[in-house]
Structures are given as structure tokens and as C-alpha cells.
């Protein structure tokens, strides 16, 4: 009888946890490929209608984007969010920029909720400009919406490409 009691308690505990377990799953390689493909369509800006469609459900309304690289170009303090729960503004600001010639994946790693994407953008500042490489750490929620996007990149090359006057110091 004791065995039956322990068995039924174990089964009830397992059933109680079943909804919790079924609500959680790790990102698969296919999930990550889809997320990055939609990001590339969005960030490349070749077709604004397609870019909007690609990210219609990709970003959480509470998206948090951080980047000291972007902040330095915008002359904002380090460590402050670039966008904090301003997803429509982020989408509109991004799509207002000129299209890229190419956005290539250099490397890609992921676990259950995070994606590390090493990328290179060709055409920042116009055709023929040197590439700008960077990394994005993307965090997704259980519905695979992006909730956090940490971006750092070669901001000196980016600045040069978009018209900043950058002069290297003289060394002896």
C-alpha cells in the first residue's frame, strides 16, 4: 500500500509539472536560423514592406536594446539603453536608414534563450565603404520574441563610413 501511495504521489507531481515543462523549450538551430533571417531582412532594409513583415512578431513590445557603440555615435552616456520598451520607434528609426549592400553572418552560437551573432555589414554609409563588423547578444522569451538585444561593433569604422572626421593621433 505504501508503494501505491508513493507512486500515485509521484504521478500527481509529474502531472502538475507537465504544463510548466511543455511551456518551455530550447531554441533549435531552425528557430535561430529563422530569427536571424528575419533580423537580416529587417536590418538590410532592401524592401521596407518586407522588413516590417519580417519583424511584425519578432520583437517584444518591451524590447530592451543596449549598445555603447551606438551611444558613442549618438553622443549619449555609456550604459543607458538605446531603446527601452520603444519597439515601434526602434523599427521606424532602423527602417529610416539607407539600405545595406549586404549583411553577412560570420559566426553564430546559441543556447536555450540566447543567440550570439557575429556579423558584418557591407554598405554602412553607402556603396563601396569598408565593412563594419559587430556582435549581437539576443535574448528571447518562451514565445521566441526578442526581449533583449545587446549590440557592440566597430564604431570607429562605422563613424568613418557615415561621415565623421576621424584622425588617428600622431605617434613618434
ZICORPE-V644228 format. One record per residue. N is the residue number from 1. RES is the residue in one letter. OMEGA is omega in degrees with one decimal (* if undefined). Layout:
N/RES/OMEGA ; N/RES/OMEGA
This chain:
1/X/179.2 ; 2/X/178.8 ; 3/X/179.7 ; 4/X/179.2 ; 5/X/178.8 ; 6/X/179.7 ; 7/X/-179.0 ; 8/X/176.9 ; 9/X/178.6 ; 10/X/179.3 ; 11/X/178.6 ; 12/X/177.9 ; 13/X/179.4 ; 14/X/179.1 ; 15/X/179.4 ; 16/X/-179.7 ; 17/X/-176.6 ; 18/X/179.1 ; 19/X/178.5 ; 20/X/-179.5 ; 21/X/-178.0 ; 22/X/179.6 ; 23/X/-176.0 ; 24/X/172.1 ; 25/X/179.3 ; 26/X/173.6 ; 27/X/173.8 ; 28/X/175.7 ; 29/X/179.1 ; 30/X/176.8 ; 31/X/-178.3 ; 32/X/178.0 ; 33/X/178.7 ; 34/X/179.9 ; 35/X/-179.1 ; 36/X/177.6 ; 37/X/178.5 ; 38/X/175.8 ; 39/X/-178.7 ; 40/X/177.1 ; 41/X/180.0 ; 42/X/-173.6 ; 43/X/179.1 ; 44/X/175.5 ; 45/X/178.4 ; 46/X/-180.0 ; 47/X/-173.4 ; 48/X/178.6 ; 49/X/177.9 ; 50/X/179.3 ; 51/X/177.7 ; 52/X/179.5 ; 53/X/-178.0 ; 54/X/-175.9 ; 55/X/-177.2 ; 56/X/179.8 ; 57/X/-175.7 ; 58/X/-175.5 ; 59/X/172.3 ; 60/X/174.3 ; 61/X/-179.8 ; 62/X/-179.5 ; 63/X/174.4 ; 64/X/177.0 ; 65/X/177.9 ; 66/X/178.8 ; 67/X/173.0 ; 68/X/177.5 ; 69/X/177.9 ; 70/X/-178.6 ; 71/X/179.9 ; 72/X/178.4 ; 73/X/179.2 ; 74/X/-178.8 ; 75/X/177.1 ; 76/X/-179.3 ; 77/X/173.6 ; 78/X/172.5 ; 79/X/178.2 ; 80/X/178.9 ; 81/X/172.9 ; 82/X/174.7 ; 83/X/178.5 ; 84/X/-178.0 ; 85/X/179.1 ; 86/X/-174.2 ; 87/X/179.1 ; 88/X/178.2 ; 89/X/177.8 ; 90/X/-179.6 ; 91/X/-178.9 ; 92/X/178.8 ; 93/X/-179.0 ; 94/X/-177.2 ; 95/X/177.3 ; 96/X/179.7 ; 97/X/177.5 ; 98/X/179.8 ; 99/X/175.6 ; 100/X/172.1 ; 101/X/-179.2 ; 102/X/173.0 ; 103/X/-173.9 ; 104/X/173.0 ; 105/X/176.9 ; 106/X/177.7 ; 107/X/-175.1 ; 108/X/177.5 ; 109/X/176.3 ; 110/X/168.3 ; 111/X/-175.5 ; 112/X/-175.2 ; 113/X/-176.4 ; 114/X/177.0 ; 115/X/172.1 ; 116/X/-174.7 ; 117/X/175.6 ; 118/X/-170.9 ; 119/X/170.3 ; 120/X/178.3 ; 121/X/177.1 ; 122/X/177.2 ; 123/X/173.8 ; 124/X/-178.5 ; 125/X/177.1 ; 126/X/-179.6 ; 127/X/175.6 ; 128/X/179.1 ; 129/X/178.0 ; 130/X/179.7 ; 131/X/171.6 ; 132/X/-179.5 ; 133/X/178.0 ; 134/X/179.8 ; 135/X/174.2 ; 136/X/170.7 ; 137/X/-174.4 ; 138/X/175.5 ; 139/X/179.2 ; 140/X/175.4 ; 141/X/-177.1 ; 142/X/177.9 ; 143/X/177.7 ; 144/X/170.5 ; 145/X/178.6 ; 146/X/179.3 ; 147/X/-179.0 ; 148/X/-178.6 ; 149/X/178.0 ; 150/X/-174.0 ; 151/X/170.6 ; 152/X/-175.8 ; 153/X/179.1 ; 154/X/-174.9 ; 155/X/177.2 ; 156/X/177.8 ; 157/X/178.7 ; 158/X/-179.5 ; 159/X/178.4 ; 160/X/-177.5 ; 161/X/-176.6 ; 162/X/170.7 ; 163/X/174.8 ; 164/X/174.0 ; 165/X/-177.0 ; 166/X/179.5 ; 167/X/178.5 ; 168/X/177.8 ; 169/X/177.7 ; 170/X/177.1 ; 171/X/178.6 ; 172/X/*
